């Protein structure tokens, strides 16, 4: 049976097709391995061994950029690699030898060179920063030699390396390999093979590697890489050779066994759901005893809003309450730091944003719904008390509870919502005042809190919270509902945002809606007509004069277009939830059709995952980060929602 993700030689040798398909393998330390399926790096973020360097600058650094394979028979050399150089030059064009690619346990490529059939599997270990590449000679009719040539970068993912005299090219022998450290402050890299090989020390710079995606993004796109030499060994038909690159020395004779064990334990990539299940694990970071969710790869860290939006989908939707509790154990430390006015000591960024607590309350509510109520209260009841009190007593510096029960936040000078792009230091979308999703989340939190208080036997407090929720409901309808059937995006005194944006969907999708059924249906209809695409909800209606659907061009163009018409998959989950609430069981077939648009995306970008956003107009190209936690989480929640409703 063919693998769920597989490509034949026609797609592999067509660079217009294959260069847009990327491998991404991560581990619990935040390190990763990433390249295109033909092994040609097209981003400065690509590399076979990319590791975090907290002791240096807390950024990711590319150590091993790539590894060229050369098959030698009868003195003839066939280089299987592919690199792009300046001036649209491609060399050595090894992609023409590719017969197939598939991803079952590991990304696997098969090459045919005459009578030689060579299989390559790439494995990035979850427990340590180590890439292992396994080569198996499936067929050969003559003596065959395998040559492996590593290319080293030793630089941050945000910069490039260029030929220099400061490099230390010393290759120190270790068992079946060498160790190197090109610059002070960096770790050593250990490159070893399971079969004793000759390492030919022949250090040299290769000049002018070109990364077209960086050029498209308006950045510098060229660098030089250092090749310290190459490993060379005989390989027989049926034989397996493993190459390892890691931060520590390994016993070479264990490499094959490690590959076999890890292959057995690998998450399957045999269905839409299982691909997303595997993608969910890729965002996990375990650091200094704490558990985090990385917002996306290859350049994001753990951000508070993304964390709480993503957590239910990446854990509860997969039936993993234990993972939720681990993430929340770390997140709780950040939340308590906010409400107790202390510096945040865990590495969760942007915790000061005014909607952080609102999203945290929503997140805990999902656990309360999916787990035993008593356990939810035991774990998070006191935390919910403190967060609600913090909001109600106006202790946040930029979140104010007004007499009408609504929350107000100033976003004119600095962005305060998920639409957070800036230009020359100012918000591109200056959402300020009464912000629609803030107050939808606030209303939902009040109703949830009242429910939780009743469960805890605190009926008097529950009654006071219910009274406030009733006030919020009346005020929400008065402030946000307009005569055109949709909701204002934000209202700040006389300033009213008439733009049709997707943030109104929260008021329909959340468990508790401040809208009447008629109001919800009208607002949903507007979203359906103007915002829905096969890849997510547009961030702005095409009817708006400011509509800019393409996230492309240099940095300032992308910043200005970021939330002005691009489509965001994470909003689709909320939209489908809203659709089902309004249309009940008759909405199931529509939701199933919407899911099809995302299944096909598993074959592009980071294979098996979903990128950050898409263009708002056809053909809806994927853009931004190659893998984005909120998107994967939202689609997993939508799948679980479908399953629950089919069973009911």
VENHU-V100371 format. One line per field, one symbol per residue. ss: DSSP state (a for helix, b for strand, c for the rest). phi: phi as a letter, one per 30 degrees, with the letter a starting at -180 (. if undefined). A space follows every 50 residues. Layout:
ss = ???
phi = ???
//
This chain:
ss = ccccbbbbaaaaacaaaaccbbbbbbcccccbbbbbccccccccccbbbb bbbcccccbbbbbbbbbbbbbbbccbbbbcccbbbcccbbbccaaaabbb bbbcccbbbbbbbccbbbbbbbbbcccccbbbbbbbbbbccccbbbbbbb bbbbbbcccccccccccccccbbbccbbbbccccccccbbbbbccccbbb bbbbbbbbbbcaaaaacccccbbbbbbbbbbbbbbccccbbbbbbbcccc caaaaaaaaaaaaaaccccccaaaaaaaaaaacbbbbccbbbbccbbccc ccbaaaaaaaaaaaaaaaccaaaaaaaaaaaaaaaaaaacccccccccbc cccccaaaaaaaaaaaaaaaccaaaaaaaaaaaaaaaaaaaacccccccb bcccccbbbccccccccccccbbccbbcccccbbbaaaaaaaaaaaaaaa aaaaacccaaaaaaaaaaaaaaaaaaaaaabcccccbccbbbccbbcccc caaaaaaaacccccccaaaaaaaaaaaaaacbbccbbbcccccccccccc ccccaaaaaaacccccbbaaaaaaaaaaaaaaaaaaaaaaaaaaaaaaaa aaacbbccccccbbcccccccbbcccbbaaaaaaaaaaaaaaaaaaac
phi = .ddecabddddddddddddccbcbbbbdcjdabaaddcicdcbdddldbc bdbddcaicdbdccdabdcbcbbhiccbdcdbbcceiiccacidddcdca babcdbdbcccbbidcbccbbcbcddcadacbcccbddaacbebcccbcd ccchaddcbbcbeacddccdccdbdhlbbbbdbejcddcccbbdcebdcc dbdacccidbcddddddicebbacbccdlacbadbceidcbccbbadbdb dedcddddddddddcdddccaedddddddeddddbcbhiccbcddlccbd cdcedeedddedddbddcicdddedddddddddddddddchbddcdccci ddddcedddddddddddedccdeddedddbedddedddddddchcddbbc dcddjdcbbcbdcbdbcddcdbbhicddcddbjdcddedddddddddddd ddddecicddddddddddddddeddedddcdcdcjbcddabbiddbdddd bddddddcddeccdcdddddddddddeddccdbdckdddadddddcdbdc dajdedddddcebckdccddddedddddddddchdddddddddddedddd ddcbhdeibbddabddcedhddbiddbbdddddddddddddddddddd
//
